[in-house]
Amino acid sequence: MAVGEPSDEENGSPKPRLPFKHIFHKDQYDANQHQQRKELEAYDQVVSEYYKERTNGVRTENW
């Protein structure tokens, strides 16, 4: 258990999470690989922007 309160600072924002549908698969994977690739590329862009903002442009990698 963690006890505390969230930071009010701009750099205290939580890292964007990978959407649940890309993590949890019950009995089978999603067959639409083109759509999955598109959504993961969009997530890559979101994470890259998150790192740029959080580190003032020092860290630019993606997921």
PQR file with spaces between the fields and no chain letter, atoms N, CA, C, O and H, PARSE charges and radii, in Angstrom:
ATOM       1  N    MET     1       0.846   -1.154    0.000 -0.4000 1.5000
ATOM       2  CA   MET     1       0.000    0.000    0.000 -0.0000 2.0000
ATOM       3  C    MET     1       0.901    1.228    0.000  0.5500 1.7000
ATOM       4  O    MET     1       1.923    1.266    0.685 -0.5500 1.4000
ATOM       5  N    ALA     2       0.509    2.220   -0.772 -0.4000 1.5000
ATOM       6  CA   ALA     2       1.219    3.488   -0.812 -0.0000 2.0000
ATOM       7  C    ALA     2       0.347    4.545   -0.143  0.5500 1.7000
ATOM       8  O    ALA     2      -0.863    4.607   -0.363 -0.5500 1.4000
ATOM       9  H    ALA     2      -0.321    2.188   -1.328  0.4000 1.0000
ATOM      10  N    VAL     3       0.980    5.362    0.665 -0.4000 1.5000
ATOM      11  CA   VAL     3       0.255    6.419    1.352 -0.0000 2.0000
ATOM      12  C    VAL     3       0.884    7.736    0.945  0.5500 1.7000
ATOM      13  O    VAL     3       2.107    7.876    0.952 -0.5500 1.4000
ATOM      14  H    VAL     3       1.962    5.311    0.843  0.4000 1.0000
ATOM      15  N    GLY     4       0.070    8.678    0.600 -0.4000 1.5000
ATOM      16  CA   GLY     4       0.576    9.979    0.203 -0.0000 2.0000
ATOM      17  C    GLY     4      -0.484   10.710   -0.593  0.5500 1.7000
ATOM      18  O    GLY     4      -1.651   10.317   -0.618 -0.5500 1.4000
ATOM      19  H    GLY     4      -0.924    8.564    0.594  0.4000 1.0000
ATOM      20  N    GLU     5      -0.064   11.768   -1.234 -0.4000 1.5000
ATOM      21  CA   GLU     5      -0.984   12.523   -2.063 -0.0000 2.0000
ATOM      22  C    GLU     5      -0.302   12.842   -3.380  0.5500 1.7000
ATOM      23  O    GLU     5       0.924   12.945   -3.428 -0.5500 1.4000
ATOM      24  H    GLU     5       0.883   12.088   -1.214  0.4000 1.0000
ATOM      25  N    PRO     6      -1.062   12.999   -4.441 -0.5600 1.5000
ATOM      26  CA   PRO     6      -0.470   13.276   -5.743  0.2800 2.0000
ATOM      27  C    PRO     6       0.206   14.639   -5.769  0.5500 1.7000
ATOM      28  O    PRO     6      -0.206   15.569   -5.075 -0.5500 1.4000
ATOM      29  N    SER     7       1.230   14.735   -6.565 -0.4000 1.5000
ATOM      30  CA   SER     7       1.956   15.984   -6.724 -0.0000 2.0000
ATOM      31  C    SER     7       1.123   16.972   -7.530  0.5500 1.7000
ATOM      32  O    SER     7       0.423   16.585   -8.465 -0.5500 1.4000
ATOM      33  H    SER     7       1.565   13.980   -7.128  0.4000 1.0000
ATOM      34  N    ASP     8       1.201   18.234   -7.168 -0.4000 1.5000
ATOM      35  CA   ASP     8       0.519   19.274   -7.929 -0.0000 2.0000
ATOM      36  C    ASP     8       1.406   19.815   -9.037  0.5500 1.7000
ATOM      37  O    ASP     8       0.955   20.604   -9.868 -0.5500 1.4000
ATOM      38  H    ASP     8       1.770   18.549   -6.408  0.4000 1.0000
ATOM      39  N    GLU     9       2.663   19.395   -9.053 -0.4000 1.5000
ATOM      40  CA   GLU     9       3.600   19.883  -10.052 -0.0000 2.0000
ATOM      41  C    GLU     9       3.248   19.335  -11.428  0.5500 1.7000
ATOM      42  O    GLU     9       2.635   18.274  -11.551 -0.5500 1.4000
ATOM      43  H    GLU     9       3.029   18.754   -8.378  0.4000 1.0000
ATOM      44  N    GLU    10       3.640   20.069  -12.454 -0.4000 1.5000
ATOM      45  CA   GLU    10       3.393   19.636  -13.827 -0.0000 2.0000
ATOM      46  C    GLU    10       4.103   18.319  -14.120  0.5500 1.7000
ATOM      47  O    GLU    10       3.566   17.473  -14.836 -0.5500 1.4000
ATOM      48  H    GLU    10       4.137   20.930  -12.354  0.4000 1.0000
ATOM      49  N    ASN    11       5.296   18.138  -13.577 -0.4000 1.5000
ATOM      50  CA   ASN    11       6.059   16.914  -13.820 -0.0000 2.0000
ATOM      51  C    ASN    11       5.550   15.735  -13.005  0.5500 1.7000
ATOM      52  O    ASN    11       6.089   14.634  -13.118 -0.5500 1.4000
ATOM      53  H    ASN    11       5.732   18.824  -12.996  0.4000 1.0000
ATOM      54  N    GLY    12       4.544   15.938  -12.203 -0.4000 1.5000
ATOM      55  CA   GLY    12       4.024   14.858  -11.386 -0.0000 2.0000
ATOM      56  C    GLY    12       2.895   14.083  -12.053  0.5500 1.7000
ATOM      57  O    GLY    12       2.233   13.274  -11.404 -0.5500 1.4000
ATOM      58  H    GLY    12       4.106   16.833  -12.112  0.4000 1.0000
ATOM      59  N    SER    13       2.673   14.320  -13.327 -0.4000 1.5000
ATOM      60  CA   SER    13       1.564   13.636  -13.999 -0.0000 2.0000
ATOM      61  C    SER    13       1.876   12.154  -14.191  0.5500 1.7000
ATOM      62  O    SER    13       3.028   11.781  -14.413 -0.5500 1.4000
ATOM      63  H    SER    13       3.212   14.978  -13.854  0.4000 1.0000
ATOM      64  N    PRO    14       0.855   11.317  -14.104 -0.5600 1.5000
ATOM      65  CA   PRO    14       1.087    9.872  -14.258  0.2800 2.0000
ATOM      66  C    PRO    14       1.396    9.503  -15.704  0.5500 1.7000
ATOM      67  O    PRO    14       0.910   10.144  -16.636 -0.5500 1.4000
ATOM      68  N    LYS    15       2.201    8.474  -15.879 -0.4000 1.5000
ATOM      69  CA   LYS    15       2.543    7.992  -17.219 -0.0000 2.0000
ATOM      70  C    LYS    15       1.295    7.381  -17.854  0.5500 1.7000
ATOM      71  O    LYS    15       0.564    6.638  -17.198 -0.5500 1.4000
ATOM      72  H    LYS    15       2.596    7.953  -15.122  0.4000 1.0000
ATOM      73  N    PRO    16       1.051    7.690  -19.123 -0.5600 1.5000
ATOM      74  CA   PRO    16      -0.100    7.089  -19.802  0.2800 2.0000
ATOM      75  C    PRO    16       0.025    5.565  -19.832  0.5500 1.7000
ATOM      76  O    PRO    16       1.108    5.023  -20.048 -0.5500 1.4000
ATOM      77  N    ARG    17      -1.081    4.899  -19.615 -0.4000 1.5000
ATOM      78  CA   ARG    17      -1.073    3.432  -19.601 -0.0000 2.0000
ATOM      79  C    ARG    17      -1.463    2.873  -20.962  0.5500 1.7000
ATOM      80  O    ARG    17      -2.224    3.473  -21.720 -0.5500 1.4000
ATOM      81  H    ARG    17      -1.961    5.340  -19.439  0.4000 1.0000
ATOM      82  N    LEU    18      -0.911    1.705  -21.235 -0.4000 1.5000
ATOM      83  CA   LEU    18      -1.312    0.973  -22.427 -0.0000 2.0000
ATOM      84  C    LEU    18      -2.773    0.576  -22.250  0.5500 1.7000
ATOM      85  O    LEU    18      -3.140    0.064  -21.192 -0.5500 1.4000
ATOM      86  H    LEU    18      -0.293    1.217  -20.619  0.4000 1.0000
ATOM      87  N    PRO    19      -3.613    0.797  -23.254 -0.5600 1.5000
ATOM      88  CA   PRO    19      -5.031    0.451  -23.116  0.2800 2.0000
ATOM      89  C    PRO    19      -5.239   -1.007  -22.709  0.5500 1.7000
ATOM      90  O    PRO    19      -4.515   -1.901  -23.149 -0.5500 1.4000
ATOM      91  N    PHE    20      -6.226   -1.223  -21.875 -0.4000 1.5000
ATOM      92  CA   PHE    20      -6.501   -2.543  -21.308 -0.0000 2.0000
ATOM      93  C    PHE    20      -6.702   -3.607  -22.380  0.5500 1.7000
ATOM      94  O    PHE    20      -6.280   -4.750  -22.207 -0.5500 1.4000
ATOM      95  H    PHE    20      -6.815   -0.497  -21.518  0.4000 1.0000
ATOM      96  N    LYS    21      -7.343   -3.239  -23.482 -0.4000 1.5000
ATOM      97  CA   LYS    21      -7.609   -4.237  -24.521 -0.0000 2.0000
ATOM      98  C    LYS    21      -6.340   -4.752  -25.187  0.5500 1.7000
ATOM      99  O    LYS    21      -6.377   -5.770  -25.878 -0.5500 1.4000
ATOM     100  H    LYS    21      -7.686   -2.310  -23.623  0.4000 1.0000
ATOM     101  N    HIS    22      -5.205   -4.056  -24.987 -0.4000 1.5000
ATOM     102  CA   HIS    22      -3.930   -4.535  -25.528 -0.0000 2.0000
ATOM     103  C    HIS    22      -3.158   -5.362  -24.503  0.5500 1.7000
ATOM     104  O    HIS    22      -2.117   -5.937  -24.821 -0.5500 1.4000
ATOM     105  H    HIS    22      -5.175   -3.230  -24.425  0.4000 1.0000
ATOM     106  N    ILE    23      -3.657   -5.420  -23.303 -0.4000 1.5000
ATOM     107  CA   ILE    23      -2.988   -6.172  -22.240 -0.0000 2.0000
ATOM     108  C    ILE    23      -3.715   -7.476  -21.949  0.5500 1.7000
ATOM     109  O    ILE    23      -3.087   -8.521  -21.776 -0.5500 1.4000
ATOM     110  H    ILE    23      -4.503   -4.953  -23.045  0.4000 1.0000
ATOM     111  N    PHE    24      -5.016   -7.412  -21.897 -0.4000 1.5000
ATOM     112  CA   PHE    24      -5.819   -8.563  -21.490 -0.0000 2.0000
ATOM     113  C    PHE    24      -6.492   -9.211  -22.696  0.5500 1.7000
ATOM     114  O    PHE    24      -7.238   -8.561  -23.428 -0.5500 1.4000
ATOM     115  H    PHE    24      -5.526   -6.564  -22.037  0.4000 1.0000
ATOM     116  N    HIS    25      -6.221  -10.491  -22.892 -0.4000 1.5000
ATOM     117  CA   HIS    25      -6.845  -11.260  -23.972 -0.0000 2.0000
ATOM     118  C    HIS    25      -7.403  -12.535  -23.358  0.5500 1.7000
ATOM     119  O    HIS    25      -6.671  -13.284  -22.710 -0.5500 1.4000
ATOM     120  H    HIS    25      -5.615  -11.019  -22.298  0.4000 1.0000
ATOM     121  N    LYS    26      -8.682  -12.785  -23.554 -0.4000 1.5000
ATOM     122  CA   LYS    26      -9.301  -13.990  -23.004 -0.0000 2.0000
ATOM     123  C    LYS    26      -9.542  -14.999  -24.124  0.5500 1.7000
ATOM     124  O    LYS    26     -10.346  -14.767  -25.027 -0.5500 1.4000
ATOM     125  H    LYS    26      -9.276  -12.177  -24.081  0.4000 1.0000
ATOM     126  N    ASP    27      -8.844  -16.099  -24.047 -0.4000 1.5000
ATOM     127  CA   ASP    27      -8.981  -17.233  -24.961 -0.0000 2.0000
ATOM     128  C    ASP    27      -8.469  -16.989  -26.378  0.5500 1.7000
ATOM     129  O    ASP    27      -8.235  -17.951  -27.110 -0.5500 1.4000
ATOM     130  H    ASP    27      -8.191  -16.288  -23.314  0.4000 1.0000
ATOM     131  N    GLN    28      -8.290  -15.745  -26.784 -0.4000 1.5000
ATOM     132  CA   GLN    28      -7.761  -15.479  -28.127 -0.0000 2.0000
ATOM     133  C    GLN    28      -7.268  -14.039  -28.219  0.5500 1.7000
ATOM     134  O    GLN    28      -7.658  -13.177  -27.432 -0.5500 1.4000
ATOM     135  H    GLN    28      -8.481  -14.964  -26.189  0.4000 1.0000
ATOM     136  N    TYR    29      -6.398  -13.801  -29.205 -0.4000 1.5000
ATOM     137  CA   TYR    29      -5.931  -12.448  -29.489 -0.0000 2.0000
ATOM     138  C    TYR    29      -6.872  -11.792  -30.489  0.5500 1.7000
ATOM     139  O    TYR    29      -7.609  -12.473  -31.203 -0.5500 1.4000
ATOM     140  H    TYR    29      -6.081  -14.501  -29.845  0.4000 1.0000
ATOM     141  N    ASP    30      -6.839  -10.479  -30.532 -0.4000 1.5000
ATOM     142  CA   ASP    30      -7.623   -9.754  -31.525 -0.0000 2.0000
ATOM     143  C    ASP    30      -7.033  -10.040  -32.910  0.5500 1.7000
ATOM     144  O    ASP    30      -5.827   -9.898  -33.111 -0.5500 1.4000
ATOM     145  H    ASP    30      -6.241   -9.926  -29.952  0.4000 1.0000
ATOM     146  N    ALA    31      -7.861  -10.432  -33.843 -0.4000 1.5000
ATOM     147  CA   ALA    31      -7.388  -10.820  -35.171 -0.0000 2.0000
ATOM     148  C    ALA    31      -7.078   -9.621  -36.064  0.5500 1.7000
ATOM     149  O    ALA    31      -6.414   -9.780  -37.089 -0.5500 1.4000
ATOM     150  H    ALA    31      -8.841  -10.547  -33.680  0.4000 1.0000
ATOM     151  N    ASN    32      -7.536   -8.442  -35.705 -0.4000 1.5000
ATOM     152  CA   ASN    32      -7.326   -7.264  -36.539 -0.0000 2.0000
ATOM     153  C    ASN    32      -5.970   -6.632  -36.224  0.5500 1.7000
ATOM     154  O    ASN    32      -5.890   -5.664  -35.468 -0.5500 1.4000
ATOM     155  H    ASN    32      -8.075   -8.312  -34.873  0.4000 1.0000
ATOM     156  N    GLN    33      -4.918   -7.180  -36.802 -0.4000 1.5000
ATOM     157  CA   GLN    33      -3.563   -6.715  -36.513 -0.0000 2.0000
ATOM     158  C    GLN    33      -3.320   -5.305  -37.018  0.5500 1.7000
ATOM     159  O    GLN    33      -2.572   -4.548  -36.398 -0.5500 1.4000
ATOM     160  H    GLN    33      -4.983   -7.967  -37.416  0.4000 1.0000
ATOM     161  N    HIS    34      -3.940   -4.937  -38.138 -0.4000 1.5000
ATOM     162  CA   HIS    34      -3.766   -3.585  -38.677 -0.0000 2.0000
ATOM     163  C    HIS    34      -4.276   -2.539  -37.680  0.5500 1.7000
ATOM     164  O    HIS    34      -3.611   -1.532  -37.439 -0.5500 1.4000
ATOM     165  H    HIS    34      -4.547   -5.551  -38.642  0.4000 1.0000
ATOM     166  N    GLN    35      -5.444   -2.780  -37.111 -0.4000 1.5000
ATOM     167  CA   GLN    35      -6.014   -1.854  -36.131 -0.0000 2.0000
ATOM     168  C    GLN    35      -5.162   -1.806  -34.867  0.5500 1.7000
ATOM     169  O    GLN    35      -4.934   -0.732  -34.312 -0.5500 1.4000
ATOM     170  H    GLN    35      -5.984   -3.599  -37.307  0.4000 1.0000
ATOM     171  N    GLN    36      -4.693   -2.957  -34.414 -0.4000 1.5000
ATOM     172  CA   GLN    36      -3.830   -2.998  -33.230 -0.0000 2.0000
ATOM     173  C    GLN    36      -2.562   -2.191  -33.459  0.5500 1.7000
ATOM     174  O    GLN    36      -2.148   -1.422  -32.592 -0.5500 1.4000
ATOM     175  H    GLN    36      -4.878   -3.831  -34.865  0.4000 1.0000
ATOM     176  N    ARG    37      -1.943   -2.362  -34.625 -0.4000 1.5000
ATOM     177  CA   ARG    37      -0.715   -1.628  -34.942 -0.0000 2.0000
ATOM     178  C    ARG    37      -0.970   -0.122  -34.926  0.5500 1.7000
ATOM     179  O    ARG    37      -0.164    0.644  -34.397 -0.5500 1.4000
ATOM     180  H    ARG    37      -2.280   -2.987  -35.330  0.4000 1.0000
ATOM     181  N    LYS    38      -2.097    0.300  -35.509 -0.4000 1.5000
ATOM     182  CA   LYS    38      -2.446    1.714  -35.530 -0.0000 2.0000
ATOM     183  C    LYS    38      -2.602    2.275  -34.116  0.5500 1.7000
ATOM     184  O    LYS    38      -2.106    3.359  -33.807 -0.5500 1.4000
ATOM     185  H    LYS    38      -2.751   -0.322  -35.939  0.4000 1.0000
ATOM     186  N    GLU    39      -3.290    1.529  -33.272 -0.4000 1.5000
ATOM     187  CA   GLU    39      -3.518    1.979  -31.898 -0.0000 2.0000
ATOM     188  C    GLU    39      -2.221    1.999  -31.093  0.5500 1.7000
ATOM     189  O    GLU    39      -2.017    2.899  -30.278 -0.5500 1.4000
ATOM     190  H    GLU    39      -3.693    0.649  -33.523  0.4000 1.0000
ATOM     191  N    LEU    40      -1.349    1.027  -31.307 -0.4000 1.5000
ATOM     192  CA   LEU    40      -0.070    1.006  -30.590 -0.0000 2.0000
ATOM     193  C    LEU    40       0.853    2.121  -31.066  0.5500 1.7000
ATOM     194  O    LEU    40       1.607    2.676  -30.267 -0.5500 1.4000
ATOM     195  H    LEU    40      -1.515    0.296  -31.969  0.4000 1.0000
ATOM     196  N    GLU    41       0.808    2.455  -32.346 -0.4000 1.5000
ATOM     197  CA   GLU    41       1.590    3.586  -32.847 -0.0000 2.0000
ATOM     198  C    GLU    41       1.097    4.892  -32.229  0.5500 1.7000
ATOM     199  O    GLU    41       1.899    5.768  -31.906 -0.5500 1.4000
ATOM     200  H    GLU    41       0.196    2.004  -32.995  0.4000 1.0000
ATOM     201  N    ALA    42      -0.212    5.024  -32.063 -0.4000 1.5000
ATOM     202  CA   ALA    42      -0.769    6.213  -31.407 -0.0000 2.0000
ATOM     203  C    ALA    42      -0.320    6.272  -29.949  0.5500 1.7000
ATOM     204  O    ALA    42       0.008    7.344  -29.441 -0.5500 1.4000
ATOM     205  H    ALA    42      -0.864    4.313  -32.326  0.4000 1.0000
ATOM     206  N    TYR    43      -0.305    5.122  -29.278 -0.4000 1.5000
ATOM     207  CA   TYR    43       0.161    5.067  -27.889 -0.0000 2.0000
ATOM     208  C    TYR    43       1.642    5.443  -27.815  0.5500 1.7000
ATOM     209  O    TYR    43       2.052    6.157  -26.899 -0.5500 1.4000
ATOM     210  H    TYR    43      -0.572    4.251  -29.690  0.4000 1.0000
ATOM     211  N    ASP    44       2.446    4.969  -28.768 -0.4000 1.5000
ATOM     212  CA   ASP    44       3.858    5.341  -28.827 -0.0000 2.0000
ATOM     213  C    ASP    44       4.016    6.858  -28.875  0.5500 1.7000
ATOM     214  O    ASP    44       4.868    7.421  -28.188 -0.5500 1.4000
ATOM     215  H    ASP    44       2.113    4.389  -29.511  0.4000 1.0000
ATOM     216  N    GLN    45       3.195    7.514  -29.686 -0.4000 1.5000
ATOM     217  CA   GLN    45       3.269    8.966  -29.816 -0.0000 2.0000
ATOM     218  C    GLN    45       2.897    9.656  -28.503  0.5500 1.7000
ATOM     219  O    GLN    45       3.540   10.629  -28.107 -0.5500 1.4000
ATOM     220  H    GLN    45       2.502    7.057  -30.244  0.4000 1.0000
ATOM     221  N    VAL    46       1.872    9.158  -27.836 -0.4000 1.5000
ATOM     222  CA   VAL    46       1.449    9.728  -26.551 -0.0000 2.0000
ATOM     223  C    VAL    46       2.569    9.599  -25.516  0.5500 1.7000
ATOM     224  O    VAL    46       2.854   10.552  -24.790 -0.5500 1.4000
ATOM     225  H    VAL    46       1.350    8.367  -28.157  0.4000 1.0000
ATOM     226  N    VAL    47       3.199    8.433  -25.446 -0.4000 1.5000
ATOM     227  CA   VAL    47       4.276    8.207  -24.475 -0.0000 2.0000
ATOM     228  C    VAL    47       5.488    9.068  -24.813  0.5500 1.7000
ATOM     229  O    VAL    47       6.135    9.606  -23.915 -0.5500 1.4000
ATOM     230  H    VAL    47       2.967    7.659  -26.035  0.4000 1.0000
ATOM     231  N    SER    48       5.799    9.201  -26.099 -0.4000 1.5000
ATOM     232  CA   SER    48       6.916   10.046  -26.509 -0.0000 2.0000
ATOM     233  C    SER    48       6.689   11.500  -26.083  0.5500 1.7000
ATOM     234  O    SER    48       7.597   12.145  -25.559 -0.5500 1.4000
ATOM     235  H    SER    48       5.273    8.763  -26.829  0.4000 1.0000
ATOM     236  N    GLU    49       5.481   12.009  -26.308 -0.4000 1.5000
ATOM     237  CA   GLU    49       5.145   13.375  -25.879 -0.0000 2.0000
ATOM     238  C    GLU    49       5.213   13.510  -24.360  0.5500 1.7000
ATOM     239  O    GLU    49       5.670   14.530  -23.845 -0.5500 1.4000
ATOM     240  H    GLU    49       4.743   11.485  -26.733  0.4000 1.0000
ATOM     241  N    TYR    50       4.766   12.499  -23.658 -0.4000 1.5000
ATOM     242  CA   TYR    50       4.825   12.500  -22.192 -0.0000 2.0000
ATOM     243  C    TYR    50       6.274   12.651  -21.717  0.5500 1.7000
ATOM     244  O    TYR    50       6.563   13.472  -20.847 -0.5500 1.4000
ATOM     245  H    TYR    50       4.395   11.671  -24.077  0.4000 1.0000
ATOM     246  N    TYR    51       7.180   11.855  -22.292 -0.4000 1.5000
ATOM     247  CA   TYR    51       8.589   11.937  -21.892 -0.0000 2.0000
ATOM     248  C    TYR    51       9.196   13.292  -22.249  0.5500 1.7000
ATOM     249  O    TYR    51       9.963   13.850  -21.465 -0.5500 1.4000
ATOM     250  H    TYR    51       6.946   11.188  -22.998  0.4000 1.0000
ATOM     251  N    LYS    52       8.861   13.825  -23.425 -0.4000 1.5000
ATOM     252  CA   LYS    52       9.386   15.137  -23.825 -0.0000 2.0000
ATOM     253  C    LYS    52       8.963   16.214  -22.834  0.5500 1.7000
ATOM     254  O    LYS    52       9.780   17.025  -22.396 -0.5500 1.4000
ATOM     255  H    LYS    52       8.239   13.371  -24.063  0.4000 1.0000
ATOM     256  N    GLU    53       7.679   16.215  -22.485 -0.4000 1.5000
ATOM     257  CA   GLU    53       7.167   17.227  -21.558 -0.0000 2.0000
ATOM     258  C    GLU    53       7.749   17.058  -20.161  0.5500 1.7000
ATOM     259  O    GLU    53       8.085   18.041  -19.500 -0.5500 1.4000
ATOM     260  H    GLU    53       7.016   15.557  -22.840  0.4000 1.0000
ATOM     261  N    ARG    54       7.867   15.831  -19.720 -0.4000 1.5000
ATOM     262  CA   ARG    54       8.329   15.562  -18.362 -0.0000 2.0000
ATOM     263  C    ARG    54       9.809   15.893  -18.173  0.5500 1.7000
ATOM     264  O    ARG    54      10.224   16.291  -17.084 -0.5500 1.4000
ATOM     265  H    ARG    54       7.594   15.032  -20.257  0.4000 1.0000
ATOM     266  N    THR    55      10.615   15.726  -19.249 -0.4000 1.5000
ATOM     267  CA   THR    55      12.066   15.930  -19.133 -0.0000 2.0000
ATOM     268  C    THR    55      12.552   17.161  -19.883  0.5500 1.7000
ATOM     269  O    THR    55      13.754   17.324  -20.091 -0.5500 1.4000
ATOM     270  H    THR    55      10.278   15.402  -20.133  0.4000 1.0000
ATOM     271  N    ASN    56      11.634   18.025  -20.289 -0.4000 1.5000
ATOM     272  CA   ASN    56      11.979   19.226  -21.054 -0.0000 2.0000
ATOM     273  C    ASN    56      12.760   18.894  -22.318  0.5500 1.7000
ATOM     274  O    ASN    56      13.717   19.589  -22.661 -0.5500 1.4000
ATOM     275  H    ASN    56      10.657   17.892  -20.120  0.4000 1.0000
ATOM     276  N    GLY    57      12.354   17.831  -23.013 -0.4000 1.5000
ATOM     277  CA   GLY    57      12.947   17.459  -24.287 -0.0000 2.0000
ATOM     278  C    GLY    57      14.187   16.596  -24.220  0.5500 1.7000
ATOM     279  O    GLY    57      14.730   16.224  -25.260 -0.5500 1.4000
ATOM     280  H    GLY    57      11.576   17.267  -22.734  0.4000 1.0000
ATOM     281  N    VAL    58      14.659   16.262  -23.007 -0.4000 1.5000
ATOM     282  CA   VAL    58      15.868   15.449  -22.869 -0.0000 2.0000
ATOM     283  C    VAL    58      15.596   14.005  -23.272  0.5500 1.7000
ATOM     284  O    VAL    58      16.413   13.391  -23.958 -0.5500 1.4000
ATOM     285  H    VAL    58      14.218   16.565  -22.162  0.4000 1.0000
ATOM     286  N    ARG    59      14.488   13.469  -22.863 -0.4000 1.5000
ATOM     287  CA   ARG    59      14.147   12.068  -23.147 -0.0000 2.0000
ATOM     288  C    ARG    59      13.037   12.051  -24.199  0.5500 1.7000
ATOM     289  O    ARG    59      11.947   12.576  -23.972 -0.5500 1.4000
ATOM     290  H    ARG    59      13.824   13.967  -22.305  0.4000 1.0000
ATOM     291  N    THR    60      13.326   11.442  -25.351 -0.4000 1.5000
ATOM     292  CA   THR    60      12.355   11.460  -26.443 -0.0000 2.0000
ATOM     293  C    THR    60      11.942   10.070  -26.900  0.5500 1.7000
ATOM     294  O    THR    60      11.243    9.936  -27.905 -0.5500 1.4000
ATOM     295  H    THR    60      14.211   11.016  -25.535  0.4000 1.0000
ATOM     296  N    GLU    61      12.358    9.040  -26.187 -0.4000 1.5000
ATOM     297  CA   GLU    61      12.004    7.686  -26.631 -0.0000 2.0000
ATOM     298  C    GLU    61      10.520    7.417  -26.459  0.5500 1.7000
ATOM     299  O    GLU    61       9.804    8.176  -25.805 -0.5500 1.4000
ATOM     300  H    GLU    61      12.925    9.149  -25.371  0.4000 1.0000
ATOM     301  N    ASN    62      10.080    6.338  -27.049 -0.4000 1.5000
ATOM     302  CA   ASN    62       8.682    5.944  -26.910 -0.0000 2.0000
ATOM     303  C    ASN    62       8.603    4.618  -26.177  0.5500 1.7000
ATOM     304  O    ASN    62       9.585    4.139  -25.610 -0.5500 1.4000
ATOM     305  H    ASN    62      10.661    5.722  -27.579  0.4000 1.0000
ATOM     306  N    TRP    63       7.419    4.039  -26.200 -0.4000 1.5000
ATOM     307  CA   TRP    63       7.207    2.804  -25.476 -0.0000 2.0000
ATOM     308  C    TRP    63       7.985    1.713  -26.135  0.5500 1.7000
ATOM     309  O    TRP    63       7.950    0.569  -25.681 -0.5500 1.4000
ATOM     310  H    TRP    63       6.621    4.428  -26.660  0.4000 1.0000
